[in-house]
Every structure is written in C-alpha cells, then in structure tokens.
Amino acid sequence: MSERACKICHRVTEEKECEVCKNKDLTRNWKGVLTVYDPESVMGKKGEYTIPGRYALQVF
Ligand SMILES: [Zn+2]
C-alpha cells in the first residue's frame, strides 16, 4: 500500500505532504478508512473533518 496518513489530521494521501494541513510527517502505519463526502454530516463530529476525502481511523 503506497498511501500514507497524516499524523495530525489523519488525511490519507499518496502525496509527500498532507493536502489539508501541509504537514510532511506522514506514516504508513495506519488502519481503517473513513470516507468523508459531506463533512457536516460525519458522525456528528462537526468540524473535525472539514474537507471531503479519505481519513485513517487509526494512526500509529
Ligand atoms: Zn494533515
């Protein structure tokens, strides 16, 4: 798996830096994916995921 997860916001990306917070501290050690289509409706966690995309459920 070539995708990595941002250690700060958990965004999953194939790039070298996080598209959301521009963090370069990415890890391959992550598990589970949450796909966000509508950030306002995600599990009542309003504000936590502000940009649609894929996020790791667990980052180690
Ligand atoms: Zn990030």
N, CA, C, O and the ligand as a Tripos MOL2 file, in Angstrom:
@<TRIPOS>MOLECULE
protein
  241   239    61     0     0
PROTEIN
NO_CHARGES

@<TRIPOS>ATOM
      1 N           0.8450   -1.2090    0.0000 N.3       1 MET1
      2 CA          0.0000    0.0000    0.0000 C.3       1 MET1
      3 C           0.8770    1.2530    0.0000 C.2       1 MET1
      4 O           1.7210    1.4250    0.8790 O.2       1 MET1
      5 N           0.6760    2.1150   -0.9770 N.am      2 SER2
      6 CA          1.5400    3.2780   -1.1160 C.3       2 SER2
      7 C           0.9680    4.5100   -0.4160 C.2       2 SER2
      8 O           1.6290    5.5440   -0.3170 O.2       2 SER2
      9 N          -0.2280    4.3900    0.0490 N.am      3 GLU3
     10 CA         -0.8450    5.5590    0.6690 C.3       3 GLU3
     11 C          -0.3520    5.7510    2.1010 C.2       3 GLU3
     12 O          -0.0630    4.7920    2.8170 O.2       3 GLU3
     13 N          -0.2680    7.0210    2.4930 N.am      4 ARG4
     14 CA          0.1430    7.3480    3.8480 C.3       4 ARG4
     15 C          -0.9060    8.2180    4.5130 C.2       4 ARG4
     16 O          -1.7320    8.8460    3.8510 O.2       4 ARG4
     17 N          -0.8550    8.2390    5.8260 N.am      5 ALA5
     18 CA         -1.8050    9.0600    6.5820 C.3       5 ALA5
     19 C          -1.0790   10.1740    7.3230 C.2       5 ALA5
     20 O           0.0070    9.9660    7.8660 O.2       5 ALA5
     21 N          -1.6780   11.3420    7.3410 N.am      6 CYS6
     22 CA         -1.1430   12.4870    8.0720 C.3       6 CYS6
     23 C          -1.2740   12.2250    9.5720 C.2       6 CYS6
     24 O          -2.3290   11.8050   10.0480 O.2       6 CYS6
     25 N          -0.1900   12.4780   10.3140 N.am      7 LYS7
     26 CA         -0.2380   12.2200   11.7580 C.3       7 LYS7
     27 C          -1.0510   13.2660   12.5050 C.2       7 LYS7
     28 O          -1.4290   13.0500   13.6560 O.2       7 LYS7
     29 N          -1.3200   14.3820   11.8710 N.am      8 ILE8
     30 CA         -2.0680   15.4410   12.5450 C.3       8 ILE8
     31 C          -3.5680   15.3190   12.2970 C.2       8 ILE8
     32 O          -4.3550   15.2250   13.2390 O.2       8 ILE8
     33 N          -3.9630   15.3200   11.0060 N.am      9 CYS9
     34 CA         -5.3990   15.3310   10.7200 C.3       9 CYS9
     35 C          -5.9110   13.9930   10.1950 C.2       9 CYS9
     36 O          -7.1070   13.8380    9.9480 O.2       9 CYS9
     37 N          -4.9990   13.0150   10.0210 N.am     10 HIS10
     38 CA         -5.3530   11.6550    9.5980 C.3      10 HIS10
     39 C          -5.7800   11.5530    8.1390 C.2      10 HIS10
     40 O          -6.2780   10.5080    7.7190 O.2      10 HIS10
     41 N          -5.6020   12.5860    7.3790 N.am     11 ARG11
     42 CA         -5.9060   12.5460    5.9630 C.3      11 ARG11
     43 C          -5.0510   11.4760    5.2780 C.2      11 ARG11
     44 O          -3.8480   11.3900    5.5280 O.2      11 ARG11
     45 N          -5.6710   10.6570    4.4110 N.am     12 VAL12
     46 CA         -4.9400    9.6530    3.6490 C.3      12 VAL12
     47 C          -4.5870   10.2320    2.2910 C.2      12 VAL12
     48 O          -5.4470   10.7740    1.5960 O.2      12 VAL12
     49 N          -3.3200   10.1150    1.9140 N.am     13 THR13
     50 CA         -2.8650   10.7260    0.6730 C.3      13 THR13
     51 C          -1.7580    9.9040    0.0310 C.2      13 THR13
     52 O          -1.0730    9.1330    0.7020 O.2      13 THR13
     53 N          -1.5910   10.0780   -1.2830 N.am     14 GLU14
     54 CA         -0.4590    9.4620   -1.9780 C.3      14 GLU14
     55 C           0.6450   10.4880   -2.2090 C.2      14 GLU14
     56 O           1.6980   10.1620   -2.7550 O.2      14 GLU14
     57 N           0.4050   11.7070   -1.7990 N.am     15 GLU15
     58 CA          1.3970   12.7680   -1.9780 C.3      15 GLU15
     59 C           2.4270   12.7290   -0.8480 C.2      15 GLU15
     60 O           2.3090   11.9540    0.1010 O.2      15 GLU15
     61 N           3.4500   13.5980   -0.9840 N.am     16 LYS16
     62 CA          4.5050   13.6250    0.0280 C.3      16 LYS16
     63 C           4.1620   14.5290    1.2070 C.2      16 LYS16
     64 O           4.8200   14.4880    2.2470 O.2      16 LYS16
     65 N           3.1380   15.3350    1.0350 N.am     17 GLU17
     66 CA          2.6830   16.1460    2.1610 C.3      17 GLU17
     67 C           1.1690   16.1380    2.2130 C.2      17 GLU17
     68 O           0.4970   15.8850    1.2140 O.2      17 GLU17
     69 N           0.6510   16.4170    3.3800 N.am     18 CYS18
     70 CA         -0.7960   16.4320    3.5740 C.3      18 CYS18
     71 C          -1.4160   17.5900    2.8070 C.2      18 CYS18
     72 O          -0.9310   18.7200    2.8680 O.2      18 CYS18
     73 N          -2.5070   17.2940    2.0750 N.am     19 GLU19
     74 CA         -3.1800   18.3420    1.2960 C.3      19 GLU19
     75 C          -3.9620   19.2890    2.2030 C.2      19 GLU19
     76 O          -4.2470   20.4280    1.8330 O.2      19 GLU19
     77 N          -4.2980   18.8080    3.3760 N.am     20 VAL20
     78 CA         -5.1500   19.5980    4.2620 C.3      20 VAL20
     79 C          -4.3330   20.5640    5.1190 C.2      20 VAL20
     80 O          -4.6010   21.7650    5.1260 O.2      20 VAL20
     81 N          -3.3310   20.0430    5.8450 N.am     21 CYS21
     82 CA         -2.6080   20.8980    6.7870 C.3      21 CYS21
     83 C          -1.1470   21.0980    6.3930 C.2      21 CYS21
     84 O          -0.3760   21.7040    7.1370 O.2      21 CYS21
     85 N          -0.7660   20.5810    5.2080 N.am     22 LYS22
     86 CA          0.5870   20.7710    4.6710 C.3      22 LYS22
     87 C           1.6860   20.1470    5.5350 C.2      22 LYS22
     88 O           2.8660   20.4660    5.3950 O.2      22 LYS22
     89 N           1.2720   19.2620    6.4190 N.am     23 ASN23
     90 CA          2.2160   18.5430    7.2610 C.3      23 ASN23
     91 C           2.9680   17.4980    6.4230 C.2      23 ASN23
     92 O           2.3720   16.8340    5.5740 O.2      23 ASN23
     93 N           4.2730   17.3580    6.6630 N.am     24 LYS24
     94 CA          5.0530   16.3600    5.9300 C.3      24 LYS24
     95 C           5.3370   15.1230    6.7640 C.2      24 LYS24
     96 O           6.0360   14.2150    6.3140 O.2      24 LYS24
     97 N           4.8080   15.0820    7.9540 N.am     25 ASP25
     98 CA          5.0140   13.9420    8.8450 C.3      25 ASP25
     99 C           3.9110   12.9130    8.6100 C.2      25 ASP25
    100 O           2.9200   12.8550    9.3370 O.2      25 ASP25
    101 N           4.1180   12.0970    7.5590 N.am     26 LEU26
    102 CA          3.1250   11.0900    7.1810 C.3      26 LEU26
    103 C           3.6070    9.7130    7.5950 C.2      26 LEU26
    104 O           4.8080    9.4810    7.7270 O.2      26 LEU26
    105 N           2.6750    8.8070    7.7990 N.am     27 THR27
    106 CA          3.0450    7.4670    8.2270 C.3      27 THR27
    107 C           2.3300    6.4040    7.4040 C.2      27 THR27
    108 O           1.2030    6.6000    6.9500 O.2      27 THR27
    109 N           3.0100    5.2720    7.2200 N.am     28 ARG28
    110 CA          2.3680    4.1290    6.5670 C.3      28 ARG28
    111 C           1.6530    3.2540    7.5860 C.2      28 ARG28
    112 O           0.9210    2.3310    7.2300 O.2      28 ARG28
    113 N           1.8760    3.5580    8.8440 N.am     29 ASN29
    114 CA          1.2650    2.7590    9.9060 C.3      29 ASN29
    115 C          -0.0870    3.3160   10.3100 C.2      29 ASN29
    116 O          -0.2280    4.0150   11.3140 O.2      29 ASN29
    117 N          -1.0820    2.9810    9.4900 N.am     30 TRP30
    118 CA         -2.4290    3.4290    9.8020 C.3      30 TRP30
    119 C          -3.4170    2.3260    9.4540 C.2      30 TRP30
    120 O          -3.0890    1.4040    8.7070 O.2      30 TRP30
    121 N          -4.6130    2.4210    9.9890 N.am     31 LYS31
    122 CA         -5.5780    1.3360    9.8510 C.3      31 LYS31
    123 C          -6.9870    1.8960    9.7210 C.2      31 LYS31
    124 O          -7.3800    2.7970   10.4610 O.2      31 LYS31
    125 N          -7.7370    1.3540    8.7750 N.am     32 GLY32
    126 CA         -9.1340    1.7320    8.6260 C.3      32 GLY32
    127 C          -9.2930    3.0420    7.8880 C.2      32 GLY32
    128 O          -8.5010    3.9670    8.0670 O.2      32 GLY32
    129 N         -10.3120    3.1200    7.0620 N.am     33 VAL33
    130 CA        -10.5260    4.3340    6.2810 C.3      33 VAL33
    131 C         -11.9430    4.8630    6.4890 C.2      33 VAL33
    132 O         -12.9210    4.1180    6.4240 O.2      33 VAL33
    133 N         -12.0250    6.1390    6.7330 N.am     34 LEU34
    134 CA        -13.3120    6.8160    6.7790 C.3      34 LEU34
    135 C         -13.3790    7.7360    5.5750 C.2      34 LEU34
    136 O         -12.5590    8.6420    5.4270 O.2      34 LEU34
    137 N         -14.3740    7.4960    4.7050 N.am     35 THR35
    138 CA        -14.5350    8.3630    3.5400 C.3      35 THR35
    139 C         -15.5610    9.4360    3.8520 C.2      35 THR35
    140 O         -16.7080    9.1470    4.1940 O.2      35 THR35
    141 N         -15.1270   10.6770    3.7260 N.am     36 VAL36
    142 CA        -15.9910   11.8070    4.0450 C.3      36 VAL36
    143 C         -16.4920   12.4430    2.7480 C.2      36 VAL36
    144 O         -15.7110   12.9520    1.9440 O.2      36 VAL36
    145 N         -17.8210   12.4000    2.5640 N.am     37 TYR37
    146 CA        -18.4080   13.0480    1.3900 C.3      37 TYR37
    147 C         -18.9720   14.4150    1.7770 C.2      37 TYR37
    148 O         -18.8150   15.4040    1.0610 O.2      37 TYR37
    149 N         -19.6250   14.4330    2.9220 N.am     38 ASP38
    150 CA        -20.2390   15.6680    3.4030 C.3      38 ASP38
    151 C         -19.7430   15.9330    4.8280 C.2      38 ASP38
    152 O         -20.2740   15.3740    5.7880 O.2      38 ASP38
    153 N         -18.7350   16.7770    4.9590 N.am     39 PRO39
    154 CA        -18.0850   16.9960    6.2630 C.3      39 PRO39
    155 C         -19.0640   17.3970    7.3620 C.2      39 PRO39
    156 O         -18.8020   17.1340    8.5360 O.2      39 PRO39
    157 N         -20.1750   18.0210    7.0160 N.am     40 GLU40
    158 CA        -21.1080   18.4900    8.0440 C.3      40 GLU40
    159 C         -21.9250   17.3650    8.6600 C.2      40 GLU40
    160 O         -22.5450   17.5450    9.7080 O.2      40 GLU40
    161 N         -21.9270   16.1940    8.0060 N.am     41 SER41
    162 CA        -22.8090   15.1310    8.4940 C.3      41 SER41
    163 C         -22.0500   13.9330    9.0510 C.2      41 SER41
    164 O         -22.6690   12.9230    9.3870 O.2      41 SER41
    165 N         -20.7480   14.0160    9.1560 N.am     42 VAL42
    166 CA        -19.9620   12.8590    9.5830 C.3      42 VAL42
    167 C         -20.1350   12.5790   11.0710 C.2      42 VAL42
    168 O         -19.6080   13.3000   11.9190 O.2      42 VAL42
    169 N         -20.8670   11.5420   11.3670 N.am     43 MET43
    170 CA        -20.9820   11.0070   12.7200 C.3      43 MET43
    171 C         -21.1500   12.0820   13.7930 C.2      43 MET43
    172 O         -20.7160   11.8990   14.9310 O.2      43 MET43
    173 N         -21.7590   13.1680   13.4430 N.am     44 GLY44
    174 CA        -21.9930   14.2150   14.4250 C.3      44 GLY44
    175 C         -20.7430   14.9690   14.8620 C.2      44 GLY44
    176 O         -20.8080   15.8700   15.6980 O.2      44 GLY44
    177 N         -19.6050   14.5880   14.2860 N.am     45 LYS45
    178 CA        -18.3590   15.2440   14.6680 C.3      45 LYS45
    179 C         -18.1420   16.4870   13.8220 C.2      45 LYS45
    180 O         -17.1560   16.5840   13.0910 O.2      45 LYS45
    181 N         -19.0220   17.3930   13.9190 N.am     46 LYS46
    182 CA        -18.9500   18.5920   13.0970 C.3      46 LYS46
    183 C         -17.6520   19.3620   13.3590 C.2      46 LYS46
    184 O         -17.2810   19.6220   14.5030 O.2      46 LYS46
    185 N         -16.9850   19.7110   12.2770 N.am     47 GLY47
    186 CA        -15.7700   20.4980   12.4270 C.3      47 GLY47
    187 C         -14.5000   19.6870   12.4550 C.2      47 GLY47
    188 O         -13.4210   20.2300   12.2180 O.2      47 GLY47
    189 N         -14.5960   18.3900   12.7390 N.am     48 GLU48
    190 CA        -13.3800   17.5880   12.8190 C.3      48 GLU48
    191 C         -12.8120   17.2830   11.4330 C.2      48 GLU48
    192 O         -11.6030   17.3480   11.2110 O.2      48 GLU48
    193 N         -13.7050   16.9520   10.5160 N.am     49 TYR49
    194 CA        -13.2920   16.7270    9.1340 C.3      49 TYR49
    195 C         -13.9100   17.8240    8.2870 C.2      49 TYR49
    196 O         -15.1200   17.8350    8.0630 O.2      49 TYR49
    197 N         -13.0930   18.7350    7.8230 N.am     50 THR50
    198 CA        -13.6350   19.9120    7.1560 C.3      50 THR50
    199 C         -13.5590   19.8170    5.6410 C.2      50 THR50
    200 O         -14.1810   20.6130    4.9360 O.2      50 THR50
    201 N         -12.8030   18.8500    5.1340 N.am     51 ILE51
    202 CA        -12.6340   18.7090    3.6930 C.3      51 ILE51
    203 C         -12.9890   17.2840    3.2950 C.2      51 ILE51
    204 O         -12.5090   16.3360    3.9160 O.2      51 ILE51
    205 N         -13.8300   17.1130    2.2570 N.am     52 PRO52
    206 CA        -14.1810   15.7630    1.8180 C.3      52 PRO52
    207 C         -12.9320   14.9890    1.3980 C.2      52 PRO52
    208 O         -11.9930   15.5660    0.8490 O.2      52 PRO52
    209 N         -12.9270   13.7090    1.6540 N.am     53 GLY53
    210 CA        -11.7780   12.8850    1.2950 C.3      53 GLY53
    211 C         -11.7250   11.6480    2.1740 C.2      53 GLY53
    212 O         -12.7130   11.2850    2.8120 O.2      53 GLY53
    213 N         -10.5570   11.0010    2.2010 N.am     54 ARG54
    214 CA        -10.4170    9.7760    2.9740 C.3      54 ARG54
    215 C          -9.5050   10.0190    4.1660 C.2      54 ARG54
    216 O          -8.4620   10.6640    4.0540 O.2      54 ARG54
    217 N          -9.9180    9.4920    5.3000 N.am     55 TYR55
    218 CA         -9.1650    9.7030    6.5370 C.3      55 TYR55
    219 C          -8.9480    8.3640    7.2330 C.2      55 TYR55
    220 O          -9.8160    7.4920    7.2120 O.2      55 TYR55
    221 N          -7.7770    8.2120    7.8500 N.am     56 ALA56
    222 CA         -7.4740    6.9980    8.5940 C.3      56 ALA56
    223 C          -8.2120    7.0170    9.9200 C.2      56 ALA56
    224 O          -8.2890    8.0510   10.5840 O.2      56 ALA56
    225 N          -8.7560    5.8670   10.3010 N.am     57 LEU57
    226 CA         -9.4230    5.7790   11.5930 C.3      57 LEU57
    227 C          -8.3990    5.7000   12.7210 C.2      57 LEU57
    228 O          -8.6070    6.2550   13.8000 O.2      57 LEU57
    229 N          -7.2840    5.0020   12.4610 N.am     58 GLN58
    230 CA         -6.2350    4.8850   13.4670 C.3      58 GLN58
    231 C          -4.8860    5.1990   12.8290 C.2      58 GLN58
    232 O          -4.5780    4.7100   11.7420 O.2      58 GLN58
    233 N          -4.0900    6.0080   13.5000 N.am     59 VAL59
    234 CA         -2.7420    6.3230   13.0510 C.3      59 VAL59
    235 C          -1.7850    6.0060   14.1900 C.2      59 VAL59
    236 O          -1.9850    6.4350   15.3270 O.2      59 VAL59
    237 N          -0.7390    5.2460   13.8670 N.am     60 PHE60
    238 CA          0.1900    4.8190   14.9180 C.3      60 PHE60
    239 C           1.4720    5.6220   14.9330 C.2      60 PHE60
    240 O           2.3470    5.3740   15.7630 O.2      60 PHE60
    241 ZN         -2.9000   16.7380    7.7450 Zn       61 ZN61
@<TRIPOS>BOND
     1     1     2 1
     2     2     3 1
     3     3     4 2
     4     3     5 am
     5     5     6 1
     6     6     7 1
     7     7     8 2
     8     7     9 am
     9     9    10 1
    10    10    11 1
    11    11    12 2
    12    11    13 am
    13    13    14 1
    14    14    15 1
    15    15    16 2
    16    15    17 am
    17    17    18 1
    18    18    19 1
    19    19    20 2
    20    19    21 am
    21    21    22 1
    22    22    23 1
    23    23    24 2
    24    23    25 am
    25    25    26 1
    26    26    27 1
    27    27    28 2
    28    27    29 am
    29    29    30 1
    30    30    31 1
    31    31    32 2
    32    31    33 am
    33    33    34 1
    34    34    35 1
    35    35    36 2
    36    35    37 am
    37    37    38 1
    38    38    39 1
    39    39    40 2
    40    39    41 am
    41    41    42 1
    42    42    43 1
    43    43    44 2
    44    43    45 am
    45    45    46 1
    46    46    47 1
    47    47    48 2
    48    47    49 am
    49    49    50 1
    50    50    51 1
    51    51    52 2
    52    51    53 am
    53    53    54 1
    54    54    55 1
    55    55    56 2
    56    55    57 am
    57    57    58 1
    58    58    59 1
    59    59    60 2
    60    59    61 am
    61    61    62 1
    62    62    63 1
    63    63    64 2
    64    63    65 am
    65    65    66 1
    66    66    67 1
    67    67    68 2
    68    67    69 am
    69    69    70 1
    70    70    71 1
    71    71    72 2
    72    71    73 am
    73    73    74 1
    74    74    75 1
    75    75    76 2
    76    75    77 am
    77    77    78 1
    78    78    79 1
    79    79    80 2
    80    79    81 am
    81    81    82 1
    82    82    83 1
    83    83    84 2
    84    83    85 am
    85    85    86 1
    86    86    87 1
    87    87    88 2
    88    87    89 am
    89    89    90 1
    90    90    91 1
    91    91    92 2
    92    91    93 am
    93    93    94 1
    94    94    95 1
    95    95    96 2
    96    95    97 am
    97    97    98 1
    98    98    99 1
    99    99   100 2
   100    99   101 am
   101   101   102 1
   102   102   103 1
   103   103   104 2
   104   103   105 am
   105   105   106 1
   106   106   107 1
   107   107   108 2
   108   107   109 am
   109   109   110 1
   110   110   111 1
   111   111   112 2
   112   111   113 am
   113   113   114 1
   114   114   115 1
   115   115   116 2
   116   115   117 am
   117   117   118 1
   118   118   119 1
   119   119   120 2
   120   119   121 am
   121   121   122 1
   122   122   123 1
   123   123   124 2
   124   123   125 am
   125   125   126 1
   126   126   127 1
   127   127   128 2
   128   127   129 am
   129   129   130 1
   130   130   131 1
   131   131   132 2
   132   131   133 am
   133   133   134 1
   134   134   135 1
   135   135   136 2
   136   135   137 am
   137   137   138 1
   138   138   139 1
   139   139   140 2
   140   139   141 am
   141   141   142 1
   142   142   143 1
   143   143   144 2
   144   143   145 am
   145   145   146 1
   146   146   147 1
   147   147   148 2
   148   147   149 am
   149   149   150 1
   150   150   151 1
   151   151   152 2
   152   151   153 am
   153   153   154 1
   154   154   155 1
   155   155   156 2
   156   155   157 am
   157   157   158 1
   158   158   159 1
   159   159   160 2
   160   159   161 am
   161   161   162 1
   162   162   163 1
   163   163   164 2
   164   163   165 am
   165   165   166 1
   166   166   167 1
   167   167   168 2
   168   167   169 am
   169   169   170 1
   170   170   171 1
   171   171   172 2
   172   171   173 am
   173   173   174 1
   174   174   175 1
   175   175   176 2
   176   175   177 am
   177   177   178 1
   178   178   179 1
   179   179   180 2
   180   179   181 am
   181   181   182 1
   182   182   183 1
   183   183   184 2
   184   183   185 am
   185   185   186 1
   186   186   187 1
   187   187   188 2
   188   187   189 am
   189   189   190 1
   190   190   191 1
   191   191   192 2
   192   191   193 am
   193   193   194 1
   194   194   195 1
   195   195   196 2
   196   195   197 am
   197   197   198 1
   198   198   199 1
   199   199   200 2
   200   199   201 am
   201   201   202 1
   202   202   203 1
   203   203   204 2
   204   203   205 am
   205   205   206 1
   206   206   207 1
   207   207   208 2
   208   207   209 am
   209   209   210 1
   210   210   211 1
   211   211   212 2
   212   211   213 am
   213   213   214 1
   214   214   215 1
   215   215   216 2
   216   215   217 am
   217   217   218 1
   218   218   219 1
   219   219   220 2
   220   219   221 am
   221   221   222 1
   222   222   223 1
   223   223   224 2
   224   223   225 am
   225   225   226 1
   226   226   227 1
   227   227   228 2
   228   227   229 am
   229   229   230 1
   230   230   231 1
   231   231   232 2
   232   231   233 am
   233   233   234 1
   234   234   235 1
   235   235   236 2
   236   235   237 am
   237   237   238 1
   238   238   239 1
   239   239   240 2
@<TRIPOS>SUBSTRUCTURE
     1 MET1         2 RESIDUE 1 A MET
     2 SER2         6 RESIDUE 1 A SER
     3 GLU3        10 RESIDUE 1 A GLU
     4 ARG4        14 RESIDUE 1 A ARG
     5 ALA5        18 RESIDUE 1 A ALA
     6 CYS6        22 RESIDUE 1 A CYS
     7 LYS7        26 RESIDUE 1 A LYS
     8 ILE8        30 RESIDUE 1 A ILE
     9 CYS9        34 RESIDUE 1 A CYS
    10 HIS10       38 RESIDUE 1 A HIS
    11 ARG11       42 RESIDUE 1 A ARG
    12 VAL12       46 RESIDUE 1 A VAL
    13 THR13       50 RESIDUE 1 A THR
    14 GLU14       54 RESIDUE 1 A GLU
    15 GLU15       58 RESIDUE 1 A GLU
    16 LYS16       62 RESIDUE 1 A LYS
    17 GLU17       66 RESIDUE 1 A GLU
    18 CYS18       70 RESIDUE 1 A CYS
    19 GLU19       74 RESIDUE 1 A GLU
    20 VAL20       78 RESIDUE 1 A VAL
    21 CYS21       82 RESIDUE 1 A CYS
    22 LYS22       86 RESIDUE 1 A LYS
    23 ASN23       90 RESIDUE 1 A ASN
    24 LYS24       94 RESIDUE 1 A LYS
    25 ASP25       98 RESIDUE 1 A ASP
    26 LEU26      102 RESIDUE 1 A LEU
    27 THR27      106 RESIDUE 1 A THR
    28 ARG28      110 RESIDUE 1 A ARG
    29 ASN29      114 RESIDUE 1 A ASN
    30 TRP30      118 RESIDUE 1 A TRP
    31 LYS31      122 RESIDUE 1 A LYS
    32 GLY32      126 RESIDUE 1 A GLY
    33 VAL33      130 RESIDUE 1 A VAL
    34 LEU34      134 RESIDUE 1 A LEU
    35 THR35      138 RESIDUE 1 A THR
    36 VAL36      142 RESIDUE 1 A VAL
    37 TYR37      146 RESIDUE 1 A TYR
    38 ASP38      150 RESIDUE 1 A ASP
    39 PRO39      154 RESIDUE 1 A PRO
    40 GLU40      158 RESIDUE 1 A GLU
    41 SER41      162 RESIDUE 1 A SER
    42 VAL42      166 RESIDUE 1 A VAL
    43 MET43      170 RESIDUE 1 A MET
    44 GLY44      174 RESIDUE 1 A GLY
    45 LYS45      178 RESIDUE 1 A LYS
    46 LYS46      182 RESIDUE 1 A LYS
    47 GLY47      186 RESIDUE 1 A GLY
    48 GLU48      190 RESIDUE 1 A GLU
    49 TYR49      194 RESIDUE 1 A TYR
    50 THR50      198 RESIDUE 1 A THR
    51 ILE51      202 RESIDUE 1 A ILE
    52 PRO52      206 RESIDUE 1 A PRO
    53 GLY53      210 RESIDUE 1 A GLY
    54 ARG54      214 RESIDUE 1 A ARG
    55 TYR55      218 RESIDUE 1 A TYR
    56 ALA56      222 RESIDUE 1 A ALA
    57 LEU57      226 RESIDUE 1 A LEU
    58 GLN58      230 RESIDUE 1 A GLN
    59 VAL59      234 RESIDUE 1 A VAL
    60 PHE60      238 RESIDUE 1 A PHE
    61 ZN61       241 GROUP 0 **** ****
